[in-house]
Amino acid sequence: MMSVAHDDHYGPWTVEEVLALGEDRGQRRELMGDMLLMAPAPGFKHQRASLRLAMLIDAAIHATGAPFEVLEAVNVVLPDGLFIPDIAVVDAAAAAEDPVTCDAEAVHLVVEIVSPSSAGRRVDRLLKPPYYAEAGIEHLWRLELVPAPSLVVCELEAGRYVERQVAEAGRVSYVEKPFPIEVDPGELVQPRG
């Protein structure tokens, strides 16, 4: 469940004010325009999928030798907000100094794992993509967990995201861009043992 209030603060928020709240592993704080969005830490299925997909992406990047780094839950500063994508692929140079934030210009891919709540689904599917597109982030992947896991691969074209591919659970799919990767979305969420 997402909320837009915070104790002792009234009116619009800025990126600086959100960052000044400090780190909170139990809650994500994002800024959409001047509105603060708060969500609890994601569930186990979500975290399992994020870790495994990040590992697959990292291996694919390593195999190409591209100067990118894969990060989970990093602060990405956009022209009109601050988002925390589940996974971000950024220029290695932008991550080298151990910053607290990353400017959108250094981001090549964002992955959003769709929240199970109705508010979270709206934010991940409808509200965030235009902000990422405005920032010029070339690739957006959306991992849907229900009713069955699927990976929706989108690419920026003429200022908006165009769906290029949908990888379904139970089949290994080959995703070519922004780097070659083979993925079965169903394998990303399966518990061990």
Sequence and secondary structure as in RCSB ss.txt:
>XXXX:A:sequence
MMSVAHDDHYGPWTVEEVLALGEDRGQRRELMGDMLLMAPAPGFKHQRASLRLAMLIDAAIHATGAPFEVLEAVN
VVLPDGLFIPDIAVVDAAAAAEDPVTCDAEAVHLVVEIVSPSSAGRRVDRLLKPPYYAEAGIEHLWRLELVPAPS
LVVCELEAGRYVERQVAEAGRVSYVEKPFPIEVDPGELVQPRG
>XXXX:A:secstr
  B   TT  S   HHHHHHT   TTEEEEEETTEEEEEE   HHHHHHHHHHHHHHHHHHHHHT SEEEEES E
EEETTEEE  SEEEEEHHHHTT  SEEEGGGEEEEEEE  SSHHHHHIIIIIHHHHHHHTT  EEEEEE SSS E
EEEEEEETTEEEEEEEEETTS EEE SSS EEE HHHHH    
